[in-house]
Amino acid sequence: MELQTRFLAFMDCFHVLDMLTLCVAPLVLLTKNFKLGGKAPPAHGSLVREEPSQSERCAGG
């Protein structure tokens, strides 16, 4: 009896995974139309500020 119960539980899980796969599989067709990115934007190098000069440090305060 326990063997039959385990088999039925396995079949239930199998059917759930089967339905989930069938529902999600068409999403693969939607990924076909993605466009690849162009040139990458500049990284942090353009945002780095220069160190103030010695005269600017003394006059700043």
C-alpha atoms as a printed R data frame, in Angstrom:
   type eleno elety resid chain resno      x      y       z
1  ATOM     1    CA   MET     A     1  0.000  0.000   0.000
2  ATOM     2    CA   GLU     A     2  2.829  2.413   0.827
3  ATOM     3    CA   LEU     A     3  4.488  1.742  -2.521
4  ATOM     4    CA   GLN     A     4  1.295  2.688  -4.342
5  ATOM     5    CA   THR     A     5  0.978  5.864  -2.267
6  ATOM     6    CA   ARG     A     6  4.529  6.891  -3.107
7  ATOM     7    CA   PHE     A     7  3.956  6.194  -6.784
8  ATOM     8    CA   LEU     A     8  0.786  8.305  -6.858
9  ATOM     9    CA   ALA     A     9  2.593 11.149  -5.077
10 ATOM    10    CA   PHE     A    10  5.394 10.952  -7.657
11 ATOM    11    CA   MET     A    11  2.861 11.047 -10.489
12 ATOM    12    CA   ASP     A    12  1.186 14.124  -8.956
13 ATOM    13    CA   CYS     A    13  4.519 15.949  -8.776
14 ATOM    14    CA   PHE     A    14  5.357 14.856 -12.291
15 ATOM    15    CA   HIS     A    15  2.080 16.228 -13.638
16 ATOM    16    CA   VAL     A    16  2.558 19.550 -11.848
17 ATOM    17    CA   LEU     A    17  6.055 19.929 -13.280
18 ATOM    18    CA   ASP     A    18  4.753 18.892 -16.690
19 ATOM    19    CA   MET     A    19  2.049 21.586 -16.678
20 ATOM    20    CA   LEU     A    20  4.511 24.196 -15.418
21 ATOM    21    CA   THR     A    21  6.938 23.347 -18.220
22 ATOM    22    CA   LEU     A    22  4.211 23.506 -20.845
23 ATOM    23    CA   CYS     A    23  3.078 26.919 -19.594
24 ATOM    24    CA   VAL     A    24  6.592 28.414 -19.435
25 ATOM    25    CA   ALA     A    25  8.032 26.887 -22.627
26 ATOM    26    CA   PRO     A    26  6.368 29.435 -24.985
27 ATOM    27    CA   LEU     A    27  8.281 32.207 -23.211
28 ATOM    28    CA   VAL     A    28 11.364 31.031 -25.107
29 ATOM    29    CA   LEU     A    29  9.748 32.287 -28.295
30 ATOM    30    CA   LEU     A    30  9.432 35.769 -26.802
31 ATOM    31    CA   THR     A    31 13.172 36.039 -26.130
32 ATOM    32    CA   LYS     A    32 14.001 35.845 -29.832
33 ATOM    33    CA   ASN     A    33 13.379 39.551 -30.530
34 ATOM    34    CA   PHE     A    34 15.734 41.099 -27.986
35 ATOM    35    CA   LYS     A    35 18.113 43.650 -29.443
36 ATOM    36    CA   LEU     A    36 21.735 43.527 -28.454
37 ATOM    37    CA   GLY     A    37 23.056 46.612 -26.720
38 ATOM    38    CA   GLY     A    38 25.090 49.195 -28.536
39 ATOM    39    CA   LYS     A    39 28.134 50.998 -27.266
40 ATOM    40    CA   ALA     A    40 28.545 50.892 -23.508
41 ATOM    41    CA   PRO     A    41 28.103 54.178 -21.614
42 ATOM    42    CA   PRO     A    42 31.186 55.676 -19.976
43 ATOM    43    CA   ALA     A    43 31.968 54.224 -16.582
44 ATOM    44    CA   HIS     A    44 32.996 56.085 -13.461
45 ATOM    45    CA   GLY     A    45 36.019 57.653 -15.132
46 ATOM    46    CA   SER     A    46 33.997 60.600 -16.416
47 ATOM    47    CA   LEU     A    47 32.580 61.290 -12.949
48 ATOM    48    CA   VAL     A    48 35.896 61.467 -11.090
49 ATOM    49    CA   ARG     A    49 36.718 64.977  -9.907
50 ATOM    50    CA   GLU     A    50 40.268 66.232  -9.924
51 ATOM    51    CA   GLU     A    51 42.043 66.971  -6.681
52 ATOM    52    CA   PRO     A    52 42.106 70.691  -5.841
53 ATOM    53    CA   SER     A    53 45.468 72.351  -6.170
54 ATOM    54    CA   GLN     A    54 47.416 73.520  -3.145
55 ATOM    55    CA   SER     A    55 46.325 77.154  -3.616
56 ATOM    56    CA   GLU     A    56 42.667 76.156  -3.923
57 ATOM    57    CA   ARG     A    57 42.877 74.120  -0.709
58 ATOM    58    CA   CYS     A    58 44.314 77.045   1.251
59 ATOM    59    CA   ALA     A    59 41.901 79.610  -0.193
60 ATOM    60    CA   GLY     A    60 38.825 77.397   0.290
61 ATOM    61    CA   GLY     A    61 38.254 77.970   3.909
